[in-house]
Amino acid sequence: VCSSDLKHGHQTMKVGYISGRIGGSAPMFERLVLGNSETLRGWNKFDVNPLGATRIQHGSLDYSYRAFLLFYDTGASWNVGEDPEQKQSMGVGLRAGGFQLAVGFPLRAGHANPVVYMGMNF
C-alpha cells in the first residue's frame, strides 16, 4: 500500500496504489477483491471478479476542494494462469472527515451505470 497527499490551501490531491498476491490456496472469504467504496469505486465486486482473486493491482487519483471530491480509479484482479483485465471508473462526491457520499461511474464500452455509495472510515 502506497499513498501520498499533496495539500495547498483547501485543495488536496491524493495518489494511491495497492498491489497484493496470495500464495497457495486461500479460502474464498480471504481472497483479494476490488470493487467497493475504496477500490474501483463504481464497480461491483461481483462484476470484477465474483469469487475474489489471488492477485490485484489498483491505483487511484483523488482531487478534493473542501468537501467536494473528484476521483479516478483503475485496477485489475486475477488468478494465476489468467490474464488481468484492467477496469476503470471515475466519479464525484462529498467527503467530510471520515464520511464519504459519492457517485461512481464504471467506464465500460457502450453504457454507463452509475453507482451511489456511502462510506465511513474511523
C-alpha positions in Angstrom: 0.0 0.0 0.0 1.4 3.4 -1.0 -0.4 6.7 -0.6 0.6 10.3 -0.9 -1.3 13.5 -0.2 -0.4 17.0 -1.6 -2.2 19.9 0.0 -2.4 23.5 -0.9 -5.0 25.7 0.9 -8.4 23.9 0.7 -7.2 21.7 -2.2 -5.9 18.2 -1.8 -4.6 15.7 -4.4 -4.2 12.1 -3.2 -2.5 9.4 -5.2 -2.8 5.8 -4.0 -1.5 2.4 -5.2 -2.0 -1.1 -3.8 -1.0 -4.5 -5.0 -1.3 -7.9 -3.5 -0.6 -11.5 -4.0 -1.7 -14.7 -2.3 0.5 -17.7 -2.5 -1.1 -21.1 -2.3 -4.8 -21.7 -1.9 -6.9 -19.2 0.1 -10.5 -19.7 1.3 -13.0 -17.6 -0.7 -13.6 -15.1 2.2 -9.8 -14.4 2.4 -9.3 -13.7 -1.3 -8.5 -10.3 -2.7 -11.3 -8.1 -4.0 -11.7 -4.9 -6.0 -15.0 -3.0 -6.5 -16.1 -1.4 -3.2 -16.2 2.0 -1.6 -12.4 2.4 -1.6 -11.2 0.4 -4.7 -12.6 0.7 -8.2 -15.5 2.9 -6.9 -18.5 2.4 -9.1 -17.8 -1.2 -9.9 -19.5 -4.1 -8.1 -17.0 -6.7 -6.8 -19.2 -9.4 -8.5 -18.6 -7.7 -11.9 -14.8 -7.5 -11.4 -14.1 -11.0 -10.0 -17.1 -12.7 -8.3 -15.0 -15.2 -6.3 -12.2 -12.9 -5.4 -8.6 -13.3 -6.7 -5.1 -14.2 -5.8 -3.6 -11.1 -7.5 -4.6 -7.5 -7.5 -3.3 -4.1 -8.6 -5.1 -0.8 -8.0 -4.3 2.9 -8.5 -6.4 5.9 -7.6 -6.2 9.7 -8.1 -8.5 11.9 -5.9 -8.8 15.6 -6.1 -10.8 17.5 -3.4 -11.7 21.1 -2.7 -13.0 21.4 0.8 -15.7 18.7 0.9 -16.1 18.3 -3.0 -14.4 15.2 -4.4 -13.4 14.0 -7.9 -11.8 10.6 -8.4 -10.4 8.2 -11.0 -9.6 4.6 -10.2 -8.0 1.8 -12.3 -7.2 -1.8 -11.3 -7.3 -5.5 -12.1 -7.8 -8.7 -10.1 -6.9 -12.1 -11.5 -5.8 -15.6 -10.6 -2.6 -17.4 -11.5 -2.9 -18.5 -15.2 -5.4 -15.8 -16.1 -4.7 -12.6 -18.0 -5.5 -9.4 -15.9 -8.4 -7.3 -17.3 -7.9 -3.7 -16.5 -11.1 -1.9 -15.2 -11.5 1.9 -14.8 -14.0 4.2 -13.0 -14.5 7.8 -12.2 -16.8 9.8 -10.1 -17.8 12.8 -8.0 -18.9 13.2 -4.4 -18.6 14.8 -1.0 -16.1 13.9 1.7 -16.1 15.3 5.2 -13.9 13.9 7.9 -14.2 10.1 7.6 -17.6 10.2 5.8 -18.0 10.0 2.0 -21.0 10.1 -0.3 -20.3 9.7 -4.0 -21.5 8.5 -7.4 -19.1 6.3 -9.2 -19.2 5.6 -13.0 -17.6 2.3 -14.2 -16.1 3.1 -17.6 -17.5 0.4 -19.9 -17.9 0.3 -23.7 -21.3 1.3 -24.7 -23.1 2.2 -21.5 -22.9 3.9 -18.1 -24.5 2.5 -14.9 -23.8 5.0 -12.1 -23.5 3.5 -8.6 -24.2 5.6 -5.5 -22.3 4.7 -2.4 -21.7 5.9 1.1 -18.7 5.1 3.3 -17.2 5.9 6.7 -13.7 5.5 7.9 -12.7 5.8 11.5 
